[in-house]
Every structure is written in structure tokens, then in C-alpha cells.
Amino acid sequence: MENPCGKLVPHWVGFGALFVALALPNVLTNGIGTTTPVRIAIAIGLIALVWYLARRRDRWFQQQDELSQRLHLESLASAFIGTFLLFVTYWLLQVSGLFPPLNGMYFVLIMISLRNLGADGALQRLMGRKASE
Amino acid sequence: MKNRLKVLRAERDWSQADLAAHLGVSRQTANFIETGRYDPSLPLAFKIARLFKMTIEQIFEDEP
């Protein structure tokens, strides 16, 4: 049976709504930052590049066989949970005053590293399963 | 899950790469299925059964 939710609310609408929910309160509270057209153009260029890479990765995923897709999904789950735990731990220690504020770029680097570790871990788990002859 | 893929493949003189090509999966996936490390999805199990002109039960055997 086809999922009707996809027709009612396309993914891009949901994504746009979430972005507005993220940005609007912040802009209303703090105002628009000081910027220049060049910096905005560079940012838009980088956003387009990131979206292109993400779309390309999605197409790659769709072309993989089921074992590769499973390994990829397991690694993403590891990355999500691992990143969440690491950053909650850091954030709580930051709130306690022990650590300085963290640059958001670390979030991306940690997530990519954990994804790769997760992929390796998922493969090792499968390799470790008892082979039946 | 036990299976007879190694025997069936040997009867046809196929390599794991040949089997993988027939099934449209990677050689790693064919290897993991054959050695029982990975249980295929139902659609892939049906595809394997169709390839060898057998039923799923004739190829795969559940291990309690």
C-alpha cells in the first residue's frame, strides 16, 4: 500500500517548514546579521554544492544492493546515536563551565567519522556471524 | 540460515562473481549469503529460487 503522507506533504515542504522554524525565531530575536552580497553568494554556492553531493549520495544508495544498503543504514544509525551521545556529553560539560563553546563544524566531522566507524562495525558484525555450510 | 547455494553454484560451474552477476548483487553479498552470514530479503530469496528453478525451501533451510 502506498504511503499517502508523501502526497499530502512533500518532503521539500516539510524540510522548508523545519528550516523556517529554525531560522525565523532566531532572526526575530537577534535580527539579521551583518553580511555582504559576496558572502551570501559564497554561502549559496556552498549550500548548492552540499545539496548536490547529498543528492548524488542518495542516488548512489538507491543503486546499491540490499546488503550494502543495510550496512549503510546501520552505519548511519551508529553515526546518529554516537554523535548525539558525544555532543550531549560535551554540551553538559560545557554548561558546567568545564569546556569552551564548540564550533559547529566539529559536528559534521564527528558524524562523518562515526559513519565510517559504524560501517566498519556493521561489516565486522556480519563477518563475525557463524558461517553455516 | 543454512543453504545449498555452494552446491548449486558448483553444479553449474559458476564462480561467486557469476552468481552475483545473475542476481544483480555484489560479489560480497553473494559470498555473505552463501556462507550464511547474511539472510537475503524475501524478494532476493525468490530471485535465487527462480534462478535455480527451485523453491525457496529447497535452497534455504531454517536453523532452530
N, CA and C atoms of all chains as a GROMACS GRO file, in nm:
protein
  591
    1MET      N    1   0.085  -0.120   0.000
    1MET     CA    2   0.000   0.000   0.000
    1MET      C    3   0.089   0.125   0.000
    2GLU      N    4   0.052   0.220  -0.081
    2GLU     CA    5   0.135   0.339  -0.093
    2GLU      C    6   0.112   0.433   0.025
    3ASN      N    7   0.219   0.490   0.073
    3ASN     CA    8   0.208   0.583   0.186
    3ASN      C    9   0.147   0.715   0.139
    4PRO      N   10   0.028   0.753   0.193
    4PRO     CA   11  -0.038   0.875   0.146
    4PRO      C   12   0.030   1.002   0.196
    5CYS      N   13   0.112   0.990   0.302
    5CYS     CA   14   0.174   1.110   0.359
    5CYS      C   15   0.265   1.181   0.258
    6GLY      N   16   0.329   1.103   0.174
    6GLY     CA   17   0.418   1.162   0.075
    6GLY      C   18   0.344   1.254  -0.020
    7LYS      N   19   0.218   1.223  -0.045
    7LYS     CA   20   0.140   1.307  -0.136
    7LYS      C   21   0.087   1.431  -0.065
    8LEU      N   22   0.051   1.415   0.064
    8LEU     CA   23  -0.008   1.527   0.138
    8LEU      C   24   0.098   1.634   0.165
    9VAL      N   25   0.213   1.592   0.212
    9VAL     CA   26   0.321   1.687   0.244
    9VAL      C   27   0.450   1.639   0.177
   10PRO      N   28   0.485   1.698   0.063
   10PRO     CA   29   0.612   1.658   0.001
   10PRO      C   30   0.730   1.685   0.095
   11HIS      N   31   0.834   1.606   0.080
   11HIS     CA   32   0.949   1.618   0.170
   11HIS      C   33   1.008   1.759   0.171
   12TRP      N   34   1.015   1.821   0.054
   12TRP     CA   35   1.080   1.952   0.048
   12TRP      C   36   1.000   2.056   0.125
   13VAL      N   37   0.865   2.038   0.131
   13VAL     CA   38   0.781   2.131   0.209
   13VAL      C   39   0.811   2.114   0.358
   14GLY      N   40   0.818   1.989   0.401
   14GLY     CA   41   0.850   1.962   0.541
   14GLY      C   42   0.987   2.016   0.578
   15PHE      N   43   1.083   1.996   0.489
   15PHE     CA   44   1.219   2.044   0.514
   15PHE      C   45   1.220   2.197   0.522
   16GLY      N   46   1.148   2.261   0.428
   16GLY     CA   47   1.141   2.408   0.428
   16GLY      C   48   1.076   2.461   0.554
   17ALA      N   49   0.968   2.394   0.598
   17ALA     CA   50   0.899   2.437   0.720
   17ALA      C   51   0.990   2.425   0.841
   18LEU      N   52   1.067   2.316   0.846
   18LEU     CA   53   1.159   2.299   0.959
   18LEU      C   54   1.269   2.406   0.957
   19PHE      N   55   1.315   2.440   0.836
   19PHE     CA   56   1.419   2.542   0.827
   19PHE      C   57   1.366   2.679   0.873
   20VAL      N   58   1.243   2.710   0.832
   20VAL     CA   59   1.182   2.836   0.875
   20VAL      C   60   1.164   2.835   1.028
   21ALA      N   61   1.120   2.720   1.082
   21ALA     CA   62   1.102   2.708   1.227
   21ALA      C   63   1.235   2.725   1.300
   22LEU      N   64   1.343   2.688   1.235
   22LEU     CA   65   1.476   2.702   1.295
   22LEU      C   66   1.526   2.846   1.284
   23ALA      N   67   1.508   2.905   1.164
   23ALA     CA   68   1.569   3.035   1.138
   23ALA      C   69   1.484   3.152   1.188
   24LEU      N   70   1.351   3.142   1.171
   24LEU     CA   71   1.265   3.258   1.200
   24LEU      C   72   1.274   3.306   1.345
   25PRO      N   73   1.259   3.217   1.445
   25PRO     CA   74   1.268   3.265   1.583
   25PRO      C   75   1.402   3.331   1.612
   26ASN      N   76   1.508   3.275   1.552
   26ASN     CA   77   1.642   3.329   1.576
   26ASN      C   78   1.656   3.468   1.514
   27VAL      N   79   1.602   3.485   1.391
   27VAL     CA   80   1.609   3.616   1.324
   27VAL      C   81   1.523   3.718   1.398
   28LEU      N   82   1.403   3.676   1.440
   28LEU     CA   83   1.314   3.768   1.513
   28LEU      C   84   1.377   3.810   1.646
   29THR      N   85   1.448   3.720   1.708
   29THR     CA   86   1.508   3.750   1.838
   29THR      C   87   1.633   3.835   1.824
   30ASN      N   88   1.720   3.794   1.731
   30ASN     CA   89   1.852   3.859   1.723
   30ASN      C   90   1.869   3.952   1.603
   31GLY      N   91   1.773   3.952   1.510
   31GLY     CA   92   1.785   4.033   1.390
   31GLY      C   93   1.874   3.967   1.287
   32ILE      N   94   1.876   4.026   1.166
   32ILE     CA   95   1.961   3.972   1.060
   32ILE      C   96   2.105   4.017   1.085
   33GLY      N   97   2.200   3.923   1.064
   33GLY     CA   98   2.340   3.954   1.089
   33GLY      C   99   2.396   4.049   0.985
   34THR      N  100   2.514   4.104   1.012
   34THR     CA  101   2.580   4.191   0.915
   34THR      C  102   2.651   4.104   0.813
   35THR      N  103   2.623   4.130   0.686
   35THR     CA  104   2.681   4.047   0.580
   35THR      C  105   2.702   4.131   0.455
   36THR      N  106   2.756   4.068   0.352
   36THR     CA  107   2.774   4.135   0.223
   36THR      C  108   2.720   4.043   0.114
   37PRO      N  109   2.686   4.100  -0.003
   37PRO     CA  110   2.635   4.015  -0.113
   37PRO      C  111   2.735   3.905  -0.152
   38VAL      N  112   2.863   3.934  -0.142
   38VAL     CA  113   2.964   3.834  -0.180
   38VAL      C  114   2.958   3.715  -0.085
   39ARG      N  115   2.951   3.744   0.044
   39ARG     CA  116   2.946   3.635   0.143
   39ARG      C  117   2.820   3.552   0.125
   40ILE      N  118   2.707   3.620   0.095
   40ILE     CA  119   2.582   3.546   0.073
   40ILE      C  120   2.595   3.457  -0.051
   41ALA      N  121   2.657   3.513  -0.156
   41ALA     CA  122   2.675   3.436  -0.281
   41ALA      C  123   2.761   3.312  -0.256
   42ILE      N  124   2.868   3.330  -0.178
   42ILE     CA  125   2.956   3.216  -0.147
   42ILE      C  126   2.879   3.110  -0.067
   43ALA      N  127   2.801   3.158   0.030
   43ALA     CA  128   2.723   3.065   0.113
   43ALA      C  129   2.624   2.987   0.027
   44ILE      N  130   2.554   3.057  -0.065
   44ILE     CA  131   2.456   2.990  -0.152
   44ILE      C  132   2.526   2.888  -0.242
   45GLY      N  133   2.644   2.924  -0.290
   45GLY     CA  134   2.722   2.831  -0.373
   45GLY      C  135   2.758   2.705  -0.295
   46LEU      N  136   2.802   2.722  -0.170
   46LEU     CA  137   2.839   2.606  -0.088
   46LEU      C  138   2.717   2.522  -0.054
   47ILE      N  139   2.603   2.591  -0.028
   47ILE     CA  140   2.479   2.517   0.002
   47ILE      C  141   2.440   2.431  -0.119
   48ALA      N  142   2.449   2.491  -0.239
   48ALA     CA  143   2.416   2.416  -0.361
   48ALA      C  144   2.508   2.295  -0.377
   49LEU      N  145   2.637   2.313  -0.345
   49LEU     CA  146   2.734   2.203  -0.356
   49LEU      C  147   2.699   2.090  -0.258
   50VAL      N  148   2.668   2.129  -0.134
   50VAL     CA  149   2.634   2.028  -0.033
   50VAL      C  150   2.508   1.952  -0.073
   51TRP      N  151   2.408   2.025  -0.124
   51TRP     CA  152   2.284   1.959  -0.167
   51TRP      C  153   2.310   1.865  -0.285
   52TYR      N  154   2.394   1.909  -0.376
   52TYR     CA  155   2.427   1.825  -0.492
   52TYR      C  156   2.494   1.695  -0.446
   53LEU      N  157   2.591   1.709  -0.353
   53LEU     CA  158   2.662   1.591  -0.303
   53LEU      C  159   2.567   1.497  -0.229
   54ALA      N  160   2.474   1.556  -0.153
   54ALA     CA  161   2.378   1.474  -0.079
   54ALA      C  162   2.286   1.399  -0.175
   55ARG      N  163   2.240   1.467  -0.282
   55ARG     CA  164   2.154   1.403  -0.382
   55ARG      C  165   2.229   1.290  -0.454
   56ARG      N  166   2.356   1.318  -0.484
   56ARG     CA  167   2.437   1.217  -0.552
   56ARG      C  168   2.456   1.094  -0.463
   57ARG      N  169   2.476   1.119  -0.334
   57ARG     CA  170   2.491   1.010  -0.237
   57ARG      C  171   2.361   0.930  -0.229
   58ASP      N  172   2.248   1.000  -0.233
   58ASP     CA  173   2.118   0.934  -0.227
   58ASP      C  174   2.097   0.844  -0.349
   59ARG      N  175   2.134   0.895  -0.466
   59ARG     CA  176   2.122   0.814  -0.588
   59ARG      C  177   2.214   0.692  -0.581
   60TRP      N  178   2.336   0.712  -0.527
   60TRP     CA  179   2.430   0.600  -0.508
   60TRP      C  180   2.368   0.495  -0.418
   61PHE      N  181   2.304   0.542  -0.309
   61PHE     CA  182   2.242   0.449  -0.214
   61PHE      C  183   2.134   0.365  -0.282
   62GLN      N  184   2.050   0.432  -0.364
   62GLN     CA  185   1.940   0.362  -0.431
   62GLN      C  186   1.991   0.254  -0.526
   63GLN      N  187   2.113   0.272  -0.578
   63GLN     CA  188   2.167   0.176  -0.674
   63GLN      C  189   2.239   0.058  -0.608
   64GLN      N  190   2.259   0.065  -0.476
   64GLN     CA  191   2.330  -0.042  -0.407
   64GLN      C  192   2.240  -0.164  -0.387
   65ASP      N  193   2.303  -0.282  -0.368
   65ASP     CA  194   2.222  -0.400  -0.337
   65ASP      C  195   2.182  -0.397  -0.190
   66GLU      N  196   2.099  -0.494  -0.150
   66GLU     CA  197   2.037  -0.485  -0.017
   66GLU      C  198   2.137  -0.496   0.097
   67LEU      N  199   2.245  -0.573   0.080
   67LEU     CA  200   2.343  -0.583   0.188
   67LEU      C  201   2.417  -0.450   0.206
   68SER      N  202   2.455  -0.390   0.095
   68SER     CA  203   2.523  -0.260   0.103
   68SER      C  204   2.432  -0.155   0.166
   69GLN      N  205   2.303  -0.159   0.129
   69GLN     CA  206   2.208  -0.063   0.187
   69GLN      C  207   2.194  -0.086   0.337
   70ARG      N  208   2.193  -0.214   0.378
   70ARG     CA  209   2.181  -0.244   0.520
   70ARG      C  210   2.303  -0.193   0.597
   71LEU      N  211   2.422  -0.218   0.540
   71LEU     CA  212   2.545  -0.170   0.605
   71LEU      C  213   2.544  -0.018   0.616
   72HIS      N  214   2.498   0.046   0.508
   72HIS     CA  215   2.494   0.192   0.506
   72HIS      C  216   2.396   0.244   0.612
   73LEU      N  217   2.279   0.182   0.621
   73LEU     CA  218   2.179   0.226   0.719
   73LEU      C  219   2.227   0.203   0.862
   74GLU      N  220   2.293   0.089   0.884
   74GLU     CA  221   2.346   0.062   1.019
   74GLU      C  222   2.452   0.165   1.056
   75SER      N  223   2.535   0.202   0.958
   75SER     CA  224   2.640   0.300   0.987
   75SER      C  225   2.580   0.437   1.015
   76LEU      N  226   2.470   0.470   0.944
   76LEU     CA  227   2.404   0.599   0.971
   76LEU      C  228   2.342   0.600   1.111
   77ALA      N  229   2.285   0.485   1.150
   77ALA     CA  230   2.227   0.476   1.284
   77ALA      C  231   2.336   0.493   1.390
   78SER      N  232   2.451   0.428   1.367
   78SER     CA  233   2.564   0.444   1.460
   78SER      C  234   2.608   0.589   1.468
   79ALA      N  235   2.616   0.652   1.350
   79ALA     CA  236   2.662   0.791   1.345
   79ALA      C  237   2.564   0.882   1.418
   80PHE      N  238   2.435   0.858   1.400
   80PHE     CA  239   2.334   0.943   1.464
   80PHE      C  240   2.341   0.930   1.616
   81ILE      N  241   2.339   0.807   1.664
   81ILE     CA  242   2.338   0.784   1.809
   81ILE      C  243   2.472   0.829   1.870
   82GLY      N  244   2.582   0.793   1.803
   82GLY     CA  245   2.714   0.830   1.854
   82GLY      C  246   2.732   0.980   1.861
   83THR      N  247   2.691   1.050   1.754
   83THR     CA  248   2.705   1.196   1.752
   83THR      C  249   2.620   1.258   1.862
   84PHE      N  250   2.497   1.207   1.877
   84PHE     CA  251   2.407   1.258   1.981
   84PHE      C  252   2.470   1.242   2.119
   85LEU      N  253   2.522   1.123   2.148
   85LEU     CA  254   2.580   1.098   2.280
   85LEU      C  255   2.704   1.184   2.304
   86LEU      N  256   2.791   1.193   2.202
   86LEU     CA  257   2.913   1.272   2.217
   86LEU      C  258   2.880   1.419   2.243
   87PHE      N  259   2.784   1.472   2.168
   87PHE     CA  260   2.757   1.615   2.181
   87PHE      C  261   2.674   1.650   2.304
   88VAL      N  262   2.587   1.559   2.346
   88VAL     CA  263   2.516   1.584   2.472
   88VAL      C  264   2.617   1.582   2.587
   89THR      N  265   2.712   1.487   2.581
   89THR     CA  266   2.815   1.480   2.685
   89THR      C  267   2.897   1.610   2.687
   90TYR      N  268   2.940   1.651   2.567
   90TYR     CA  269   3.021   1.773   2.560
   90TYR      C  270   2.940   1.894   2.606
   91TRP      N  271   2.814   1.901   2.560
   91TRP     CA  272   2.730   2.017   2.591
   91TRP      C  273   2.708   2.029   2.742
   92LEU      N  274   2.682   1.915   2.808
   92LEU     CA  275   2.660   1.919   2.952
   92LEU      C  276   2.787   1.964   3.025
   93LEU      N  277   2.903   1.917   2.977
   93LEU     CA  278   3.029   1.961   3.038
   93LEU      C  279   3.058   2.107   3.006
   94GLN      N  280   3.010   2.150   2.888
   94GLN     CA  281   3.024   2.291   2.851
   94GLN      C  282   2.936   2.378   2.941
   95VAL      N  283   2.813   2.333   2.965
   95VAL     CA  284   2.721   2.407   3.052
   95VAL      C  285   2.777   2.415   3.194
   96SER      N  286   2.847   2.308   3.234
   96SER     CA  287   2.904   2.310   3.370
   96SER      C  288   3.021   2.407   3.380
   97GLY      N  289   3.067   2.456   3.264
   97GLY     CA  290   3.176   2.554   3.265
   97GLY      C  291   3.313   2.493   3.243
   98LEU      N  292   3.317   2.359   3.226
   98LEU     CA  293   3.446   2.292   3.212
   98LEU      C  294   3.506   2.315   3.073
   99PHE      N  295   3.422   2.302   2.969
   99PHE     CA  296   3.470   2.314   2.832
   99PHE      C  297   3.424   2.445   2.768
  100PRO      N  298   3.501   2.496   2.669
  100PRO     CA  299   3.457   2.616   2.595
  100PRO      C  300   3.350   2.579   2.492
  101PRO      N  301   3.276   2.681   2.438
  101PRO     CA  302   3.177   2.652   2.334
  101PRO      C  303   3.241   2.582   2.215
  102LEU      N  304   3.164   2.494   2.150
  102LEU     CA  305   3.217   2.410   2.041
  102LEU      C  306   3.180   2.468   1.906
  103ASN      N  307   3.275   2.466   1.813
  103ASN     CA  308   3.247   2.507   1.675
  103ASN      C  309   3.159   2.401   1.609
  104GLY      N  310   3.053   2.446   1.540
  104GLY     CA  311   2.959   2.354   1.478
  104GLY      C  312   3.021   2.263   1.373
  105MET      N  313   3.135   2.305   1.317
  105MET     CA  314   3.200   2.223   1.213
  105MET      C  315   3.242   2.087   1.268
  106TYR      N  316   3.275   2.082   1.400
  106TYR     CA  317   3.313   1.956   1.461
  106TYR      C  318   3.200   1.854   1.451
  107PHE      N  319   3.076   1.905   1.456
  107PHE     CA  320   2.958   1.820   1.449
  107PHE      C  321   2.962   1.737   1.320
  108VAL      N  322   2.990   1.805   1.208
  108VAL     CA  323   2.995   1.738   1.078
  108VAL      C  324   3.109   1.637   1.073
  109LEU      N  325   3.226   1.680   1.120
  109LEU     CA  326   3.344   1.592   1.114
  109LEU      C  327   3.324   1.467   1.200
  110ILE      N  328   3.269   1.488   1.320
  110ILE     CA  329   3.245   1.374   1.410
  110ILE      C  330   3.145   1.279   1.347
  111MET      N  331   3.038   1.335   1.286
  111MET     CA  332   2.934   1.250   1.227
  111MET      C  333   2.990   1.166   1.112
  112ILE      N  334   3.072   1.228   1.027
  112ILE     CA  335   3.130   1.153   0.914
  112ILE      C  336   3.224   1.044   0.966
  113SER      N  337   3.303   1.078   1.068
  113SER     CA  338   3.395   0.978   1.124
  113SER      C  339   3.317   0.861   1.184
  114LEU      N  340   3.210   0.894   1.258
  114LEU     CA  341   3.132   0.788   1.322
  114LEU      C  342   3.059   0.704   1.218
  115ARG      N  343   3.020   0.765   1.107
  115ARG     CA  344   2.954   0.688   1.000
  115ARG      C  345   3.050   0.583   0.944
  116ASN      N  346   3.174   0.624   0.923
  116ASN     CA  347   3.273   0.530   0.871
  116ASN      C  348   3.304   0.420   0.972
  117LEU      N  349   3.316   0.459   1.100
  117LEU     CA  350   3.338   0.358   1.204
  117LEU      C  351   3.219   0.263   1.212
  118GLY      N  352   3.098   0.320   1.197
  118GLY     CA  353   2.976   0.239   1.204
  118GLY      C  354   2.968   0.140   1.090
  119ALA      N  355   3.009   0.182   0.970
  119ALA     CA  356   3.008   0.093   0.853
  119ALA      C  357   3.104  -0.022   0.877
  120ASP      N  358   3.221   0.010   0.932
  120ASP     CA  359   3.320  -0.094   0.960
  120ASP      C  360   3.267  -0.189   1.066
  121GLY      N  361   3.203  -0.133   1.169
  121GLY     CA  362   3.149  -0.216   1.277
  121GLY      C  363   3.040  -0.310   1.228
  122ALA      N  364   2.952  -0.257   1.140
  122ALA     CA  365   2.843  -0.340   1.086
  122ALA      C  366   2.899  -0.454   1.003
  123LEU      N  367   3.003  -0.425   0.924
  123LEU     CA  368   3.065  -0.528   0.841
  123LEU      C  369   3.132  -0.634   0.929
  124GLN      N  370   3.200  -0.587   1.035
  124GLN     CA  371   3.268  -0.681   1.126
  124GLN      C  372   3.167  -0.772   1.195
  125ARG      N  373   3.050  -0.715   1.231
  125ARG     CA  374   2.946  -0.797   1.296
  125ARG      C  375   2.901  -0.908   1.202
  126LEU      N  376   2.881  -0.873   1.075
  126LEU     CA  377   2.839  -0.975   0.977
  126LEU      C  378   2.949  -1.079   0.955
  127MET      N  379   3.074  -1.031   0.948
  127MET     CA  380   3.187  -1.122   0.926
  127MET      C  381   3.199  -1.218   1.045
  128GLY      N  382   3.161  -1.169   1.163
  128GLY     CA  383   3.175  -1.249   1.284
  128GLY      C  384   3.065  -1.351   1.302
  129ARG      N  385   2.958  -1.339   1.219
  129ARG     CA  386   2.849  -1.437   1.230
  129ARG      C  387   2.899  -1.574   1.188
  130LYS      N  388   2.849  -1.674   1.258
  130LYS     CA  389   2.894  -1.811   1.230
  130LYS      C  390   2.852  -1.850   1.089
  131ALA      N  391   2.950  -1.889   1.011
  131ALA     CA  392   2.920  -1.934   0.875
  131ALA      C  393   2.861  -2.074   0.880
  132SER      N  394   2.750  -2.095   0.810
  132SER     CA  395   2.689  -2.228   0.806
  132SER      C  396   2.712  -2.291   0.670
  133GLU      N  397   2.756  -2.409   0.673
  133GLU     CA  398   2.785  -2.481   0.547
  133GLU      C  399   2.674  -2.578   0.515
  134MET      N  400   2.122  -1.914   0.874
  134MET     CA  401   2.036  -1.998   0.790
  134MET      C  402   2.123  -2.080   0.693
  135LYS      N  403   2.101  -2.212   0.692
  135LYS     CA  404   2.177  -2.298   0.601
  135LYS      C  405   2.122  -2.283   0.459
  136ASN      N  406   2.208  -2.307   0.362
  136ASN     CA  407   2.159  -2.305   0.224
  136ASN      C  408   2.246  -2.396   0.136
  137ARG      N  409   2.195  -2.421   0.017
  137ARG     CA  410   2.264  -2.513  -0.076
  137ARG      C  411   2.329  -2.436  -0.191
  138LEU      N  412   2.351  -2.309  -0.171
  138LEU     CA  413   2.399  -2.227  -0.282
  138LEU      C  414   2.535  -2.272  -0.335
  139LYS      N  415   2.622  -2.314  -0.243
  139LYS     CA  416   2.756  -2.354  -0.287
  139LYS      C  417   2.747  -2.476  -0.380
  140VAL      N  418   2.662  -2.571  -0.342
  140VAL     CA  419   2.645  -2.692  -0.423
  140VAL      C  420   2.582  -2.657  -0.557
  141LEU      N  421   2.475  -2.578  -0.551
  141LEU     CA  422   2.404  -2.542  -0.674
  141LEU      C  423   2.495  -2.464  -0.769
  142ARG      N  424   2.575  -2.379  -0.710
  142ARG     CA  425   2.668  -2.299  -0.790
  142ARG      C  426   2.775  -2.391  -0.853
  143ALA      N  427   2.823  -2.485  -0.774
  143ALA     CA  428   2.927  -2.577  -0.824
  143ALA      C  429   2.872  -2.664  -0.937
  144GLU      N  430   2.746  -2.705  -0.925
  144GLU     CA  431   2.684  -2.787  -1.030
  144GLU      C  432   2.683  -2.716  -1.165
  145ARG      N  433   2.673  -2.584  -1.158
  145ARG     CA  434   2.669  -2.505  -1.282
  145ARG      C  435   2.807  -2.449  -1.320
  146ASP      N  436   2.904  -2.483  -1.237
  146ASP     CA  437   3.041  -2.435  -1.260
  146ASP      C  438   3.047  -2.282  -1.262
  147TRP      N  439   2.974  -2.224  -1.168
  147TRP     CA  440   2.972  -2.078  -1.157
  147TRP      C  441   3.066  -2.034  -1.045
  148SER      N  442   3.128  -1.921  -1.063
  148SER     CA  443   3.202  -1.858  -0.953
  148SER      C  444   3.103  -1.773  -0.872
  149GLN      N  445   3.150  -1.725  -0.758
  149GLN     CA  446   3.063  -1.635  -0.680
  149GLN      C  447   3.033  -1.509  -0.759
  150ALA      N  448   3.129  -1.465  -0.838
  150ALA     CA  449   3.106  -1.346  -0.920
  150ALA      C  450   2.997  -1.372  -1.024
  151ASP      N  451   2.995  -1.494  -1.081
  151ASP     CA  452   2.890  -1.531  -1.178
  151ASP      C  453   2.753  -1.527  -1.109
  152LEU      N  454   2.748  -1.590  -0.991
  152LEU     CA  455   2.621  -1.592  -0.917
  152LEU      C  456   2.575  -1.450  -0.886
  153ALA      N  457   2.669  -1.368  -0.841
  153ALA     CA  458   2.637  -1.229  -0.808
  153ALA      C  459   2.583  -1.156  -0.931
  154ALA      N  460   2.644  -1.181  -1.045
  154ALA     CA  461   2.601  -1.114  -1.169
  154ALA      C  462   2.460  -1.159  -1.208
  155HIS      N  463   2.431  -1.288  -1.191
  155HIS     CA  464   2.297  -1.338  -1.222
  155HIS      C  465   2.191  -1.277  -1.130
  156LEU      N  466   2.232  -1.252  -1.005
  156LEU     CA  467   2.135  -1.200  -0.907
  156LEU      C  468   2.131  -1.047  -0.905
  157GLY      N  469   2.228  -0.985  -0.967
  157GLY     CA  470   2.233  -0.838  -0.966
  157GLY      C  471   2.276  -0.782  -0.832
  158VAL      N  472   2.364  -0.855  -0.762
  158VAL     CA  473   2.417  -0.807  -0.634
  158VAL      C  474   2.569  -0.807  -0.642
  159SER      N  475   2.633  -0.755  -0.536
  159SER     CA  476   2.779  -0.753  -0.536
  159SER      C  477   2.833  -0.893  -0.502
  160ARG      N  478   2.961  -0.917  -0.534
  160ARG     CA  479   3.020  -1.047  -0.502
  160ARG      C  480   3.025  -1.068  -0.350
  161GLN      N  481   3.045  -0.957  -0.278
  161GLN     CA  482   3.045  -0.964  -0.132
  161GLN      C  483   2.910  -1.014  -0.080
  162THR      N  484   2.802  -0.963  -0.138
  162THR     CA  485   2.668  -1.005  -0.095
  162THR      C  486   2.647  -1.153  -0.125
  163ALA      N  487   2.687  -1.196  -0.245
  163ALA     CA  488   2.673  -1.337  -0.282
  163ALA      C  489   2.751  -1.425  -0.184
  164ASN      N  490   2.871  -1.381  -0.150
  164ASN     CA  491   2.954  -1.456  -0.056
  164ASN      C  492   2.890  -1.464   0.082
  165PHE      N  493   2.838  -1.352   0.130
  165PHE     CA  494   2.778  -1.348   0.264
  165PHE      C  495   2.652  -1.434   0.271
  166ILE      N  496   2.575  -1.436   0.161
  166ILE     CA  497   2.455  -1.520   0.159
  166ILE      C  498   2.495  -1.667   0.158
  167GLU      N  499   2.589  -1.700   0.070
  167GLU     CA  500   2.631  -1.840   0.054
  167GLU      C  501   2.688  -1.897   0.184
  168THR      N  502   2.764  -1.816   0.257
  168THR     CA  503   2.826  -1.865   0.381
  168THR      C  504   2.734  -1.849   0.502
  169GLY      N  505   2.611  -1.805   0.478
  169GLY     CA  506   2.514  -1.798   0.587
  169GLY      C  507   2.533  -1.680   0.680
  170ARG      N  508   2.616  -1.586   0.641
  170ARG     CA  509   2.639  -1.470   0.728
  170ARG      C  510   2.530  -1.365   0.710
  171TYR      N  511   2.464  -1.370   0.596
  171TYR     CA  512   2.359  -1.272   0.570
  171TYR      C  513   2.238  -1.345   0.512
  172ASP      N  514   2.122  -1.321   0.572
  172ASP     CA  515   1.998  -1.380   0.522
  172ASP      C  516   1.936  -1.284   0.421
  173PRO      N  517   1.912  -1.332   0.299
  173PRO     CA  518   1.860  -1.241   0.196
  173PRO      C  519   1.715  -1.201   0.226
  174SER      N  520   1.675  -1.090   0.167
  174SER     CA  521   1.535  -1.048   0.178
  174SER      C  522   1.448  -1.148   0.102
  175LEU      N  523   1.318  -1.141   0.126
  175LEU     CA  524   1.226  -1.233   0.056
  175LEU      C  525   1.232  -1.214  -0.096
  176PRO      N  526   1.231  -1.089  -0.148
  176PRO     CA  527   1.242  -1.075  -0.294
  176PRO      C  528   1.370  -1.137  -0.350
  177LEU      N  529   1.482  -1.120  -0.277
  177LEU     CA  530   1.608  -1.176  -0.327
  177LEU      C  531   1.606  -1.329  -0.317
  178ALA      N  532   1.544  -1.380  -0.210
  178ALA     CA  533   1.532  -1.526  -0.196
  178ALA      C  534   1.450  -1.584  -0.311
  179PHE      N  535   1.342  -1.516  -0.348
  179PHE     CA  536   1.261  -1.561  -0.463
  179PHE      C  537   1.343  -1.554  -0.592
  180LYS      N  538   1.425  -1.452  -0.604
  180LYS     CA  539   1.507  -1.437  -0.724
  180LYS      C  540   1.607  -1.553  -0.733
  181ILE      N  541   1.664  -1.589  -0.618
  181ILE     CA  542   1.758  -1.702  -0.614
  181ILE      C  543   1.685  -1.831  -0.653
  182ALA      N  544   1.565  -1.847  -0.596
  182ALA     CA  545   1.487  -1.968  -0.625
  182ALA      C  546   1.452  -1.977  -0.774
  183ARG      N  547   1.414  -1.864  -0.832
  183ARG     CA  548   1.381  -1.862  -0.976
  183ARG      C  549   1.505  -1.894  -1.060
  184LEU      N  550   1.619  -1.842  -1.016
  184LEU     CA  551   1.743  -1.864  -1.091
  184LEU      C  552   1.776  -2.013  -1.100
  185PHE      N  553   1.755  -2.084  -0.989
  185PHE     CA  554   1.788  -2.227  -0.987
  185PHE      C  555   1.666  -2.315  -1.016
  186LYS      N  556   1.552  -2.250  -1.050
  186LYS     CA  557   1.428  -2.322  -1.081
  186LYS      C  558   1.390  -2.418  -0.968
  187MET      N  559   1.396  -2.366  -0.846
  187MET     CA  560   1.361  -2.444  -0.728
  187MET      C  561   1.274  -2.358  -0.638
  188THR      N  562   1.225  -2.418  -0.529
  188THR     CA  563   1.152  -2.338  -0.432
  188THR      C  564   1.252  -2.285  -0.329
  189ILE      N  565   1.209  -2.185  -0.254
  189ILE     CA  566   1.296  -2.129  -0.150
  189ILE      C  567   1.334  -2.236  -0.048
  190GLU      N  568   1.235  -2.319  -0.013
  190GLU     CA  569   1.260  -2.423   0.088
  190GLU      C  570   1.363  -2.525   0.041
  191GLN      N  571   1.371  -2.544  -0.089
  191GLN     CA  572   1.470  -2.641  -0.142
  191GLN      C  573   1.612  -2.584  -0.136
  192ILE      N  574   1.621  -2.455  -0.124
  192ILE     CA  575   1.755  -2.392  -0.121
  192ILE      C  576   1.794  -2.351   0.021
  193PHE      N  577   1.700  -2.292   0.091
  193PHE     CA  578   1.729  -2.243   0.226
  193PHE      C  579   1.662  -2.332   0.332
  194GLU      N  580   1.736  -2.351   0.441
  194GLU     CA  581   1.683  -2.431   0.550
  194GLU      C  582   1.700  -2.352   0.680
  195ASP      N  583   1.590  -2.337   0.751
  195ASP     CA  584   1.594  -2.262   0.876
  195ASP      C  585   1.668  -2.341   0.984
  196GLU      N  586   1.748  -2.270   1.062
  196GLU     CA  587   1.819  -2.333   1.174
  196GLU      C  588   1.753  -2.292   1.303
  197PRO      N  589   1.701  -2.390   1.381
  197PRO     CA  590   1.635  -2.352   1.506
  197PRO      C  591   1.735  -2.299   1.608
   0.00000   0.00000   0.00000
